Amino acid sequence: MPGQVSQMFEQALDALKGWFDLAALDKSAKLGAALLGTTTVPAGRVAVIDDNGEFIIDRTAATITNGGTAMPIFLWNGSNHPDVYNDGTSPSTSTVHWHAISPTGIMSGLVATGGYELQTTEFNTALTYLPNDLLTASTAGVLTNAGVTIYETWVCGVASWHVQGTNQATAATGPVGTNAHGVSVLSFWSYFLPKNATTES
């Protein structure tokens, strides 16, 4: 329905292990100009840096030359968060109440080679996941284990085992479970294995 705003925890990335530390590997960049203000890019999606030094979620886009070797970055905040984009438009009435001079569209994320165990709401919920499944991302930045072939697919994670549910939740049975907010999440380790340059996936 128009005017409805989701809760911040409904689309999120949570760090189970490896964050926060002064030596932890993260990246901040602007969201691509073609996406900012026009496309919702939720927290927890997989992004890459394009040839302009901006975050994009489709590594096959025309703005990136080396999509097969692009470093995966798990977005910590979403494009609809007020600290990323706020144009002063009411989601209820579409009235522009102010013209914001800040924020400037800068997002941040955790780099796949940083050694993290993460949970994300942004995964293909129609699939079944097993521990140690290799994960890739769709052109929308959603994690999936569909069609992953080692060395032929761009790999950005490995499924782990669900933790941190509520005390009312049933025992974990795999990488997918319900977190303390009652939201379905996929637990995984960040990992990066570029695809073979002679194949496309």
JOJO-V792388 format. One record per helix or strand of 2 or more residues. SS is the DSSP state (helix for helix, strand for strand). FROM is the first residue (numbers start at 1). LEN is the number of residues. If there is no record, write none. Layout:
ss:from:len
SS:FROM:LEN
SS:FROM:LEN
This chain:
ss:from:len
helix:8:3
strand:13:5
strand:26:6
strand:46:4
strand:55:2
helix:67:3
strand:73:3
strand:106:6
helix:112:3
strand:117:4
strand:134:4
strand:143:2
strand:155:5
strand:176:3
strand:184:10
